[in-house]
Amino acid sequence: MVRSMCAIFGMGGEEEKIDLDSDEEIPFTSSQATSKVHGFDFEAPHVGSHAKVSNSWLFKQTRATPLRSIYIVLIKAKINVLLPFGPLAILLHYLTGKHGWVFFFSLLGITPLAERLGYATEQLAFYIGPTVGGLLNATFGNATEMIISIYALKNGMIRVVQQSLLGSILSNMLLVLGCAFFTGGIFHHQKVQSFNKAAAVVNSGLLLMAVMGILFPAVLHFTHSEVHFGKSELSLSRFSSCIMLVAYASYLFFQLRSQPKYDSIDGGPVNEERNVIEEDSDEIEVPDITQWEAIGWLAILTLWVSVLSGYLVDALQGASDSWNMPVAFISVILLPIVGNAAEHASAIMFAMKDKLDITLGVAIGSSTQISMFVIPFCVVVGWIMGQPMDLNFQLFETATLFITVLVVAFMLQEGTSNYFKGLMLILCYLIVAASFFVHVDPKSDSN
């Protein structure tokens, strides 16, 4: 993704050099970060230019073969060393039945698949233009969480869906952002790191809107003020989910269409970052694989993630029993940490390179996607399936999300970061993790 960023920002004249032979690879670089950075508008404006470059140069090369495509997607990235754990989890499921190991190896096997899904989406975005590419990135950015959630919904595990998506939001906002601020502050202790405050405020506003949508059904339920007990809360959740999806679609349109003009007027850190990269870059990035290869890999990777997700969900309760851990702790803490490991490493790497706008695009942009797109999407899917999936996340989880959004919003209001802010966010996450370790999900909330 680092190469693609430099390419997007470094498109100057026709004399610029195109390096098609570069095999440089950044380990554990999350291509999901590419999909989530669109919230801070780094890629979309120039994807169309990429398509022109790739059409004029890439197809004149005869090196694009199926074997080369397999090498690039399944072998070249160092994170692919975790791919064998997926088949191993399936073998353990049928040979031993030890749910703890099946769950653990399924998590490890899904990690590189999630990163490769983002990579294939990034490659396809070279060909299809900024608008469709942005929408596709938004869809596949959290494809792993969506697939796991759909499988859990199919099995009636509504609480697992709610807690795993909540955990992804908490992990990105506290752990990922905290580690990025901390390492960036230590690495650049001689200067004050800054980021685009306006973009952070927009994302914070969307997160507060998501909190509103999740808060009202819970308050309505626990204050016993529903017109029809159980039904009004579900109807409100479905209506609010549709509104949140409309709001997120409007947000995408704003970022893909209006935000470039806003940035050019604002003249903030985003433009400064672009200018620096444009001056330093002497290469133009082109796709590594063809359009149809990217589409094919998206289909194959999505199918493989779906298979592993089924074994992961089936082994969840058994892993909780064998490890003597609450299901809430596994869903809220372990799933997001392991499932988004590559994305976490990417955010930290960009912070060390003093590219905090991209770091916030990874961390806060991901939380915005999950809260405003994935959660409402799961409510609608549950509606179609006949499952009573709602936005009532219970009081404990709702209060945790509300306080987390407030804490992070206060941290971002100055537009600067340092290692102490990062340390505070990490310590806050440790408090949240300890809270869910001792939290028992109520069997019945009739009281």
N, C-alpha and C positions, 0 to 999 in steps of 0.2 A: 504493500500500500504506500510505503514511502516513495517508491519509484513513481507510482501513479500520481501522487500529490505533486512531486517535482515536475512531472510532465504537464499536469494541468496548469500549474502556475508558470511554467517556463516556456511557453509557446511564443517565440519571438518572430524572427524572420525566416525566410526560406533557406538561408544558409545554415540553419541549425542542424546539428548532427543527429542522426537517428541510429540508435544502437539496438540492433535486433539480436545480437549475439550475447548480450549480457546475461550471465547466469547468477548474478548477485541475488541473494535471498535474505530476507530479514527473518530470523527465527521467531516463531510465535507471534507473527504480525497478524492481527485480526483483520480479515477482509470485512468482517461485520462492522468494524470501525468505519470502513468506507460507507457502508449503508447508513450508519447512524450519524456520520458527520454532516450529512445533507441538512440536518437540522440547523447547523451553523453555516450552511451554504458555502461549502468549499469546492464541491465537484460539479454541481449541476450546470453552471453557466458555460462550462467549456467542454461538456461531453460531446456535443455536436461537432466541435472542431476535431476531437479525437476520432470520430467516425470517419471524417474526410481523410485524415492522415492514414488511418488503418486501411481504408479502401484503396488508397493510391500506392501504398507500400507493401502491406502485409500480403496481399494476394499475388503480388509479383514474386514472392518467395515460394519456393517449392519444398521447404523443409517441414511444413505443417502436415504431419502424418499422424495416424491414430496412435502409433507407438510413442511418438513424441508428446502427444496430448496426454497419454497415460502417465508418462514420466513427469510431466509438468504438474499434473493434478494430484497424483497419488504417491509420488516418490520424492520429488524435488524439495518440498517444504519439510523442514525438520520436525514439525509437529506430527507428521504422518507416522512417526515411530509408534504412536499410540493406536494406529488403525487395527493391528491384530487383536487388541483386547476385545473388540466387538464380537468376532467369531468365537473367541475364548469364552465370553460370557454365555453365548448360546450353547456351547458344548457343556459348560458347567451346569446349565439349567437342566439339561436332559440326562447328564451322567451322574451328578451329585445331588442336585436339588438344594444346595446351600444358598439360600436367598441372599445372605450378606455378601458373598463373593460375586454372585451374579449381578447384584445391584452395583457393587463397586466397579467391576470391570465394564458394565454397561455404561456407567458414567465416563470412564476413561475412553471407551470406544466412541462415544458421541462427541467428545471434545474436538478431535480433529475434523470430524464430519461437519460440525457447526462452522469451523473456520473455513473449510473448503467450500461450503455453501456460499459464504460471503465472497470468496474469491471468484467463484463461477459467476455470481451476480455482478461483480465488478467487471469481469471480462465482457459479459453481455451488454453492460451499460455503454461500452465503447460504440456499439452499433445502433442502438435503438433511440438515442437522443436523450436530452436532459429530463423531459417531463415524464415519459414512460419509464426511463431509467430510475428516476427518483421514486416513483411509485413502486417499481419492482424492488428496489432496495429496501423500501419501507416494509414490504411484505416479507421478503426473505431475511431481513435483518434479525428478526427474532423467530425464524421458522422453527428452530429447535424447540423453543418454549411453547409455540403454538401446537406443534405435533404432539408433544408430551401432554399438553393440556387436553387436547381432543381425545387422546386415548384414555386419560383419566376420567373425562366426562362420560365417555362411552361406558366405563365401568361404574359410573355413579359416584366417583370419588371427587365430589364437588369441593370439599375442604382442601384436598391436596392441590387442586387447581388454584384455588384462591391463595393458599399459603405459598406455593411455589412462585406464582407471579408477584406476590408481595415481596418475597425474598429477593427476586431479581431487582426490584426497584430499590430495596434497602441496600443490597450489595453494591449496586452501581453508585448510589448517591453517597454512601458512607465509606465503604471499604475501597472501592476503585478510586473515587475522587480523593479520598484521604491519603491513600498510598501515593497517588500522583502528585498531590500538593507537597507531601512530605519529602519524597525523593527529589522532586524538582527544586524545592527550597534548599535542601542540603547541597545539591549539585550546583545551584546558582546562588549560593549564600551571599555573594558579593553584590547582588542586584535584587530589585523588586520585580517579580514576575507579574505580568498583567495579562488580561484577556478582554475580549469584547463584552463589555458589560450589558449592552443593549440586547444581544442575543441571549445572554444568560437570564435576563429579566423576562423575556418572552417565554422561555422554557419553564421558568419558575411559575409564571402565571398559568401555564397549561397544567403544571403539576398541582397547583392549588385548585384548579377546576376539577381535576380528577379526584382530589380529596373531597371536594364538595359532593361529587356524584357518589362516592363510596360512603360518605358520612351520613347522608340523609336516610338511606334505607336502614342503616344500623340504628340510628336514633329513633326512627319511626317504629322499628320493631321493639326495642327495649324500653320505650316509653309507653307501649301498649296503646298507641294513639291511631292505630290503623282502622280504617272503615271496615275492612274485611280482613281478619287476622290471617297472615300468611300470604294472602292474595294481593293485597295492596302493595306490600313490600316488593313482591316479584314484578308486578306491573310497573311500579316506579323504576325498578332496576332496568327493565327492558327499555322503557322510554328514555331514561338517562343515558343508557348505552348508545342508543341511536343518535342522541344529541352529541355525545362525545365523539362518535365516529364522524359526524358532520364537522365538528370543530377541528378534528385532526386533519380531515381532508382540506379544510380551509387553510390550516397551518401549512400543509404541504404546498398548496398553491401559492401562498404568500412567500414561502422560502424559495420556490423554484422560479417564480415570476417577478415578484416585487422586491425581494431582498437585495439582489444585486444593485439595483438603482439606489436603494436606501444606503447600502454600504458605500457607494461612490460619493454620496452626499455627505455621509457621516464622517468618512475619512478616518475611521478608528483603527484599532489594532489589526482588524482583518485585512484592510488594504495595505497596512505596513508590512504585514506578513507576506502578502502576495508580492509586493514589490521586491522584498528581499529575495524570495525564491526565484522570481523572474530574473533578477540580476545574476544570481549564482548558478542557475541551471543552464547546462549546455546540451541537454539531451531531451528528446521528445519521446514519451512513452507510447508504445503501440500494444495492441492486444497480444497475448501469448498464444491464444487459441482462437479458432474461427467461431463465427456466430452459432452455427449448428452444433459444434462441439460443446460450446457453453450451455446451450439448451439441453443437450443430451446429458451432460454432467449434472445439471440442476435436477433433472428427472431421476437419475440414478442415485445421487446423494440424498434427495428427499425420500426416495423409497427405502434406502438403507437406514436413514434416521428413523423412519416410521417403524421399521422392523425392530430396531434396538429399543425404541421407546416403549413398545409393547412389553418386552422383557423387563425393562426398567420399572414400569408401573406395576407389573405383576409381582416383582420382588420387593416392592417398597415396604409392605407390612411385615414381611418375613425378615427383612433387614432391620427394621425397627425392633423386632422381638429378639433377634440374635445379638444385636449390638446393645440392647437395653437402652435405647434412645427413643425419645418421643418422636412420633411421626411429624409433629410440627417443627421440631428442630431440624430433622432431615430435609423437610420440604423448604423451610425458610432459609436455612444456613448452608447445608451441604450441597444441595442441587445447584444453586446459583454460583457458588464459589468454584466448583469443579466444572460446571457446564460453560462458564464464561471465562475460563482461565486465560485463553489466548487474547480475549478482549481486554482483560485486566492488564496483561503484559504490554499490550499496545498502548493503552492510556499512559502507563508509567513511562514507556519509551519516549512518547511525544513530550511529556512533561520534562524529561531530562534534556530533550532537544530544544527546550524553551518554546514549544508550540502549544501553549495552553488552550488556545481556541479549539484545536483539534482534540485535545484531551477532554474538554468539556463536551464536545460533540459526541465523543464516545460514551462518557459517563452520564451526563444529564440528558443528552439526546436519546440514549437507550432507555432511560427511565421514562421519558416522555412517550416514547413509542409504546412501551408496555402498558403504561397507565391509561393512555388515550386511545390506543388502537387494539392491543392484544387482549386486555381485560374486557372491553366492550364486545370485541369480536367473539370471545368465548361465551359471553352471555347470549349473544345472538345464535351461535352454534348450538348452545344448550337448549335454547328456545325451539330450534328446528328439530333437535333430537328428542324433545319432550322431557329434558332434564331441567329441574328447577334451579338452574344456575342463576344467582343474583349477585348484587353488589353489597350485600350484607356480610362484611368480612369479620363480624363479631367485634365487640368493644375493644378487646385487647389489641388485635391487629390494626383496627382503625385508628386507635390512639397512637400506636407506634408509627404508623405512616404519617399521621398529621404532624406529630412532633418532629419527625425526621425532615419533612419538607420545610418546616419553619426553620430548623437549625441550618439546613443547607442554604436556604434563601438568605438568611442573615450573613452567612459566610461569603456569599457571592455578591452582596450589595455594593461592596467597595470596588470591585473589578480588579482586585489584586490577590495574590496568594503568597503564602510562606510556609515553612515547615511546621510552625506551631499550629496553624489552621489544619494542616493535614493530620498532625498528631491528635488533635481534638476530635476530628471526624473518625479516625481509627478507634479511639477510645470509646466513642459513642457506639460504634458498631460492636465492640466487645460487650458493652452493656446490653445491647439488643440481643446478641447471641446468647449471653447468659440468661436473659429473661425467657427466651424461647426454650432453653434447655430445661428450665423448671416449670414451664407452662404446660398444662394438660388441657387439651381441647375438650370442652364440655360435651358429654354424650347427648345431652338434651338441653335445650334452652327454653323449655316451657315455663321455667320459673323466672 
